[in-house]
Amino acid sequence: MMLKHVTLYACENAMGLSLGLSHDVFAFASMLQKKLLGEAISISLVTLDGKAISSFSGLSITPDQALGDIKHTDLVILHGIWGNMEALLIDQRPLYPKLREWHEQGIPIMAATTGSYFLAEAGLLDERICTTHWHKQEEFAQKYPKIDLRPDRFITATGELYCSAGMNAAMEIMIYLLSRLSCTEVGEAVESTFLVDFRRAYSGEFASIGKQTYHQDDAILSIQQWLEIHFIEPLSIEQLATKANMSVRTFKRRFKEATGESPLSYIQHLKIEQGKEHLKHSDQSVAEISWKVGYQDPGHFNRLFQRKYGLSPAAWRKKLR
C-alpha cells in the first residue's frame, strides 16, 4: 500500500496555521515518498465549490479543486475553523454526506482542532469518543450531547476518525498516518523536521486542558500526547524514558507526579478505553479486540476491563446492545 492522494479540506474562516502546516507537511512527505518509493503524493486543496476562500485572519486561499471533483482519495484532513460556528456549519452541509461516504469506504479522516465539528455534523461521532479545541469544549458538549467528549485528551482515534485538541496533537496524528500509509521512514523524517521544534514552541498550551493533562511538565505532556496514538505498539518504560531524555527512575517519578498514574496504568487506561470503542462499534470477538489493542492474552484484557467497568467485555457489550 502507498499513500497516493490526500484531500486537504478548507472552508471560509479556516485557520491559516492548520491549513498551512498540513500543506507543508504533506508536500515535504511527497518529496520523500517519491525518493524512497518512486511515487509522489498527490495533494488536493479542496473547497466546497472550488472557489477561493478567506482564512480566519483574512488570507486569501485558492483551492485546487471542488469537493465534487474528488473521485478517490486515501486520506482526508479537515481544517479547523473559527467565528460564527452555526453559520459556517450550515454553509458546509453538502460536505457531510461526502464525509459519511468516505467513512463507509474506510478512508482515514483527521479533524484538526475545530474540524471535529464537521464530523459531528455528519453524525459520525455519535456514541464515539472525541476531542476538540479546548476553547470550544463546553460549547461542543452542549451542541452534541450524543458524543462522548473527552476534554482531557489531546488525541482521540476511533473507527478511522482522528480528532486533535490542538495543532501539536494534529501533527502527531499526521506523522502516525504517514508512517502507516506511506512508510516509516517518511513519518520519521517528518517528525524530526517539523515536530521537534513545534513541540518546543507549543507544548505549554496544553497545560490548560484539565484533568490528567493539567500540569506544567512539558516533557511528560509530550509523552502523554505521543502515547495517545502509539499505545497499541509494544512499549517498555525504558523506551519511554529514553524518548523523554530521562533515566527510568526520574521518568516514572515525574510521570506519576504529573498525571497521578504510573506509565503502565496510563497505557492500560488507553488500551481498555480503545477496546471499549471496538466493543461498541464493531462485531469483532473479544479475542480479536484484545489483540487489536495490544493484548495477546484475551484473559488479561478481560480482567482489566472487568476491573474498570465492573463487567466482562462480552457482558458489557450485551448490556449496551
C-alpha positions in Angstrom: 0.0 0.0 0.0 1.2 3.5 -0.8 -0.3 6.9 0.0 -1.3 8.3 -3.4 -3.7 11.1 -2.7 -4.5 13.4 0.2 -7.5 15.7 0.4 -7.0 18.9 2.4 -10.4 20.4 3.0 -10.9 24.0 4.0 -13.8 26.5 4.1 -14.4 30.1 4.9 -12.8 31.1 8.2 -10.4 28.2 8.1 -7.4 28.6 10.5 -4.4 29.5 8.4 -1.9 27.8 10.8 -3.8 24.5 10.4 -4.0 24.7 6.6 -0.5 25.9 6.0 1.1 23.4 8.3 -0.6 20.4 6.9 0.1 21.5 3.3 3.8 21.9 4.1 3.9 18.6 5.9 2.4 16.6 3.0 4.4 18.5 0.4 7.6 17.5 2.3 6.3 13.9 2.7 5.5 13.8 -1.0 9.1 14.6 -1.9 10.4 11.9 0.5 8.0 9.3 -0.8 9.0 10.0 -4.4 12.6 9.5 -3.4 12.0 6.4 -1.3 9.1 4.6 -3.0 9.2 6.1 -6.5 5.8 7.8 -6.4 4.9 11.2 -5.1 1.7 12.0 -3.0 -0.9 14.0 -4.9 -2.2 16.8 -2.7 -5.6 18.4 -3.4 -6.6 21.6 -1.5 -10.3 21.4 -1.7 -13.3 23.8 -1.0 -17.0 23.1 -1.4 -17.4 24.8 -4.8 -13.7 25.1 -5.9 -13.8 28.9 -5.3 -11.3 30.9 -3.3 -11.9 31.4 0.5 -10.6 33.7 3.2 -8.9 32.3 6.3 -10.0 33.5 9.8 -7.3 36.2 9.6 -8.2 37.3 6.1 -5.6 35.4 4.0 -6.9 34.5 0.5 -6.7 30.8 -0.2 -7.1 29.4 -3.8 -8.1 25.7 -3.9 -7.0 23.1 -6.5 -10.5 21.5 -6.8 -14.1 21.5 -5.7 -15.3 18.7 -3.4 -17.3 17.1 -6.2 -14.1 16.8 -8.3 -12.5 14.3 -5.8 -13.2 10.8 -7.2 -10.7 8.9 -5.0 -8.6 9.8 -2.0 -6.6 7.9 0.6 -6.7 10.4 3.4 -8.8 13.4 4.3 -7.7 16.3 6.6 -10.4 18.7 7.9 -9.0 22.0 9.0 -10.1 24.0 12.0 -12.5 26.9 11.7 -13.3 29.9 13.9 -16.0 32.5 14.1 -19.8 32.1 13.9 -19.8 28.3 14.0 -23.6 27.9 13.3 -23.5 29.9 10.1 -20.3 28.2 8.9 -21.7 24.7 9.6 -24.9 25.4 7.8 -22.9 26.6 4.7 -21.0 23.3 4.7 -24.0 21.0 4.7 -23.0 19.4 1.3 -19.8 18.2 2.9 -21.5 15.9 5.4 -22.8 13.2 3.0 -19.3 13.0 1.5 -17.7 12.5 4.9 -20.1 9.7 5.6 -19.3 8.2 2.2 -15.6 8.4 2.8 -16.0 6.9 6.3 -18.0 3.9 4.9 -15.1 3.3 2.5 -12.7 3.1 5.4 -10.8 6.2 4.4 -9.0 7.8 7.4 -10.3 11.3 8.3 -8.4 13.6 10.6 -10.1 16.7 12.1 -7.7 19.3 13.3 -9.0 21.2 16.4 -12.5 22.5 15.5 -12.6 20.4 12.3 -14.3 17.9 14.7 -17.5 20.0 14.2 -17.7 18.7 10.7 -17.5 15.1 11.8 -20.1 15.8 14.5 -22.5 17.4 12.0 -22.1 14.4 9.7 -23.2 12.2 12.6 -20.0 10.2 12.5 -19.1 10.9 16.2 -22.3 9.9 17.8 -21.6 7.5 20.7 -17.9 7.8 20.0 -15.0 9.4 21.9 -13.9 12.7 20.6 -11.8 15.8 21.5 -11.8 19.3 20.1 -10.1 22.6 20.7 -10.2 23.4 24.4 -11.7 26.8 24.0 -14.7 25.2 22.3 -15.2 22.1 24.5 -18.1 23.4 26.6 -20.0 24.7 23.5 -19.3 21.4 21.7 -20.5 19.3 24.6 -23.8 21.2 24.7 -24.4 21.1 21.0 -23.6 17.4 20.6 -24.8 15.5 23.7 -24.6 12.1 21.9 -20.8 12.5 21.6 -18.5 11.2 24.3 -16.3 14.3 24.5 -13.0 13.8 26.3 -11.7 17.2 27.5 -8.6 15.6 29.0 -7.4 14.1 25.7 -5.1 15.6 23.2 -6.0 13.0 20.6 -8.9 10.5 20.0 -8.9 7.8 17.4 -12.0 5.7 16.8 -13.1 3.9 13.6 -10.5 5.7 11.4 -11.8 9.1 12.7 -9.0 11.1 14.3 -9.5 14.3 16.4 -7.0 16.7 18.0 -7.2 19.3 20.7 -4.5 21.5 19.1 -2.1 21.7 16.2 0.7 20.0 18.1 -1.6 17.0 18.5 -2.7 17.2 14.9 1.0 16.9 13.9 1.3 13.7 15.9 -1.7 12.3 14.1 -0.3 13.3 10.6 3.0 11.7 11.4 1.3 8.5 12.6 -0.8 8.3 9.5 2.2 9.0 7.2 4.1 6.2 8.9 1.2 3.9 8.4 0.0 4.8 4.9 3.3 5.8 3.3 6.3 4.3 5.1 8.1 4.5 8.5 11.0 6.5 7.0 8.7 9.2 5.7 7.0 9.5 9.1 10.3 9.7 11.0 11.7 12.3 8.6 8.6 14.5 9.0 8.8 14.1 12.8 12.4 15.1 13.0 11.9 18.0 10.6 8.6 19.5 11.9 7.6 18.2 15.2 10.6 18.7 17.5 10.5 22.5 17.2 6.8 22.5 17.1 6.6 20.7 20.5 9.1 23.1 22.0 7.1 26.1 20.8 3.6 25.0 21.6 3.6 22.3 24.3 2.9 24.7 27.1 -0.5 25.5 25.7 -1.7 22.0 26.7 -1.4 22.8 30.3 -4.9 24.5 30.2 -6.8 21.4 29.2 -7.5 19.9 32.6 -7.8 16.6 34.5 -4.8 14.4 33.8 -3.2 16.9 31.4 -3.4 19.8 33.9 0.2 20.1 34.8 3.3 22.1 33.6 5.7 19.2 32.8 6.2 19.7 29.1 8.3 16.5 28.7 5.6 14.4 30.3 2.9 16.2 28.2 4.8 15.3 25.1 5.0 11.6 26.1 1.2 11.6 27.0 0.4 13.0 23.6 2.6 10.5 21.8 1.1 7.6 23.7 -2.4 8.5 22.7 -1.7 7.4 19.2 1.0 4.8 19.8 -0.2 2.9 22.9 -1.0 -0.2 20.9 2.6 -0.7 20.0 4.9 -2.9 22.2 6.4 -0.4 24.6 8.7 -0.5 27.6 9.3 2.0 30.3 12.9 2.2 29.2 11.9 3.3 25.7 9.6 6.0 27.0 12.2 7.2 29.4 14.7 7.4 26.6 12.2 9.3 24.4 11.7 11.8 27.3 15.5 12.1 27.8 15.3 10.9 31.4 16.5 8.0 33.5 13.8 5.3 34.1 13.6 6.3 37.8 13.2 10.0 37.0 10.7 9.3 34.3 8.5 7.1 36.5 8.6 9.7 39.3 7.8 12.7 37.1 5.0 10.8 35.2 3.3 9.9 38.5 3.7 13.4 39.9 2.3 14.9 36.7 -0.6 12.5 35.9 -1.4 10.8 39.2 -0.8 7.4 37.5 2.1 5.2 36.7 3.1 5.0 33.0 1.9 1.4 32.9 -1.5 2.3 34.4 -1.9 5.2 31.9 -1.2 2.9 28.9 -3.6 0.3 30.3 -6.3 3.0 30.6 -5.8 4.0 26.9 -5.9 0.4 25.7 -9.1 -0.5 27.7 -10.8 2.6 26.5 -10.0 1.8 22.9 -11.2 -1.8 23.5 -14.5 -0.4 24.7 -14.8 1.6 21.4 -14.3 -1.6 19.4 -16.8 -3.4 21.5 -19.3 -0.6 20.9 -18.8 -0.1 17.2 -17.7 -3.5 15.8 -18.8 -7.1 15.8 -15.2 -8.4 16.3 -14.8 -11.1 19.0 -13.3 -10.1 22.4 -10.2 -12.1 21.5 -9.8 -10.1 18.2 -10.3 -6.8 20.0 -7.8 -7.8 22.7 -5.2 -8.4 20.1 -6.1 -5.2 18.3 -5.4 -3.0 21.4 -2.2 -4.7 22.2 -3.0 -7.6 24.5 -2.1 -11.0 23.1 -3.8 -12.7 26.1 -7.6 -12.1 26.0 -7.8 -13.2 29.6 -5.7 -10.3 30.7 -7.8 -7.9 28.7 -10.9 -9.4 30.2 -9.6 -9.0 33.8 -8.5 -5.3 33.3 -11.8 -4.4 31.6 -13.9 -6.0 34.3 -11.8 -4.2 37.0 -12.5 -0.9 35.3 -16.2 -1.3 34.3 -17.5 -4.0 36.6 -18.5 -6.3 33.7 -16.6 -8.6 31.4 -16.2 -7.2 27.8 -18.8 -9.7 26.5 -21.3 -8.8 29.2 -20.7 -5.1 28.8 -21.4 -5.4 25.0 -24.5 -7.4 25.6 -25.8 -4.9 28.1 -25.1 -2.0 25.7 -26.9 -3.6 22.8 
